[in-house]
Amino acid sequence: MSQTGRACIAEAIGTFGLCFIGAGSIVLDAKLGGGVGLIGIAIAHGLILSVMISALGGVSGGHFNPAVTIGFLVTKKQAVGEGVSYIISQLTGAVVAGLLLRAIYEPAVWQKVHLGTPMLGSGIGFGTGVLIEIVLTFFLVTSIWGTAVDSRKPNIGGFGIGMTITADILMGGPLTGASMNPARTFGPAVAGGGFENHLVYWIGPIIGAVLAATLYN
């Protein structure tokens, strides 16, 4: 198998892990009537992303996020063909995770939270949602460039990135779901049909990623 093929499998697995554990923690919270809570959901996302990046980053770079891959493309750190293959792999992994969660949980549970699909909170409009996702993703991609891409990076694996995800969800989770990742939204949306304000989770993360990658670069 080619290096690109191995990298695409790693991207699918890593994104699957993020979506299965992340969205799964939200569905479990609904099943338990709030037993997981915002802090638990934030930690679940942060821990799984930390581990997946640390485990698979050596194979693919550990993007697990189309917005991150687009950041690599606009800064010419990745070939276009490889980047497109990454994005397809990420979306595929996310959809498989969503379908598996749908098979695990009964409809009465997952329908309450749209299978863990990020949604805009009360009083948050489309434009405000995009702005929040831009800022949160800017922090995420800055942490990726500073702890994984830069040759001067500290040797902390993926844990700086995972902690950023955790912090972002603690602030933005009740506002937009703090997706920062089109695949994280796309996967459970396809499986559960939750496409309301879906473009927020493409526009915001992509703009935030491009801004952070370009500035850091």
N, C-alpha and C positions, 0 to 999 in steps of 0.2 A: 504494500500500500504506500502511496506517495505521502510526503510530509503534509501536504495540504489536506489529503484525505484524513490522516490521523488528527490533524488540527481541527477539522470540521466535526469529527466524532467527539473530540474533547469539548468543543463549543456546545454541541447538542447536549452532552451529559451535564456540563456545568450549568447551562441554562435550565435544563430539566430540574436539577437539584434546587436551584434558587426558586423556581416557580412552584415546585411540589412542596417544599418546606415553607416557603413564604406564604403562598396562597393557602396552603393547607393549615397554617397556624390561624389564619383568619376564619376559615370554615370551622376549625375546631373551637375557636372562641365562640362562634355562634352556637355550636352544639352544646357547649358548656355554659351558655348564658353569660358570657363575659369572663369566664374563668382564666383565660389566657391574658387578656388585657393588652393595652397599648405597649407596655414595656415588654411583655412576653413576645408580642408580634415583632417588635423592633429587634429584639435579641435573636429571634429565630432567623430573620432575614440576614442580620449581620454575621451570625455564626456560620451559617451554611455558605454564604458568599466567601467569607474568610477561608474556610476549609477548601472549597472548590478551587479558588484561585491559587492557593498554596499547593494543592494536589495536582492541578492540571495546567497551571500557568507555564510550566516548562515545555508543555506540548504545543499549546496554541497561543500563549500570551494571556489567557484567562480574561477575554473580553466579556462574554456571556450577556451582551447588551448591544443591540444594533447602534445605539447612539454612540457608544464607546468606539465601535468599529468605524463609524463615520468620522469620529475624531481622528482616528489613525489615517483614514483616507485623505482627509483635507490637509493634514500635515505631511502627507506623502511618506508615511511610515509603513504603508502596506499597499500592495498592488490592488488595482480595482477588482480584477477577477477573483482574487483570494478574498477580498473584503465582501463581495457579493455572496460568495460561498459561505462565509462566516455567518452573514445575516440570515440566509436561508436555513442554516443549521440551527441557529439560535431560535428562530421562530418555530421550527419543527420540534425542538426539544420542549419549548414552552407549551405547544399545543398538546403534545403527548402527556405532559404533566397535568394539564387541565383535564384531559379525558380520563386519566387515571383517578384523579380526585373525584370526578363526577361518578365514576364507578364505585368508589369507596363509600361516599356519603350519600345518604338518602336525600331525595329532592327537597323535602321539607326543610332540611338544614342548609344545604348549599344555596338554595334559591334566596334565602334571607340576605346573603352577602354576595350574590352574583358570582359564586364560586371563587371568591377572593379577588375578583377583578377590582382594581382601584377605581374609585368613584369620587366625584366632587362632593365635598361636604356641604352642609346647609349654609346658604348665603354666599357660596363661592361660585362666581360666574365663569364663563369660558375663558375670558381674557385674564382674569385673576388666577385661574387654574394654570394657564400657560406660564404666567410670570413665576408662580411658585415652583413649578417644575423646572423652569430655567435655572433658578437660583439653586435649588437642591441638586440638580444634575451638575451645575458648575462646581459645587463643592466636591461631588463624587469624582468627577473627571480630573479635577486638580489633584485629589488624593491619589488617583491612579498614576498620573504622570509623575508625581513626586515620590511615590513609594515603589513603583514598578517599572516605569519607562526610563526615567532619568538614570544615567550611569552612576550618579552620586547617591543613589537611593540608599536608605537604611535597610538592613537585612531583617525585615520583619514579616516576610511573606505577604499574605493577603490581608493581614489583620488590621492594618491601617485603613484599608478600603472597606472592610467589613464594619469597622467602628464608625466610619463616615455614614454608611447606610443606616446603621442603628440610630445615630444622632439625627439624621435627616427624617427618619420615620417618627422619632419622638416629637419633632417639631411639626412636620408636614403631614403625618398620617391622617389626623382628623380633618385636614383641609382638602387634600387631593388624593389621599392614599399613598402619597410619596412614592410613586412608581420609579421615576428616574430612568425608565427602561421600557421601550416600546414592546419588547418581547414579554416582559413580566405582565403587561396589560393584555397583550394580544392573545396569549395562550389561554388563560381562563375565560376571556371574552368569547373566543371561538367555541370553547367547550360548553360554556354556560349561557351564551347569547347576551352578554352585558356590554353592548357597544355604545352606550350613552356617553356623549362627549369624548368619544374615543380619540379624536384628533389631538386633544390636549396632550395625550401621552405619547404622541409622535413629535408634535411641533415643539413643545417645551423641552423635552430631553435632548432632541437633536440640536436645538439652538444653544442650550446650556453646554453641551459637549463640545460643539464647535468653538464656542467662545473660550472655554477653559483650555482646550487643546491648543488653539492658536496662540493664546496669550502665553501659556507656559512654554510652548515651543519657541 
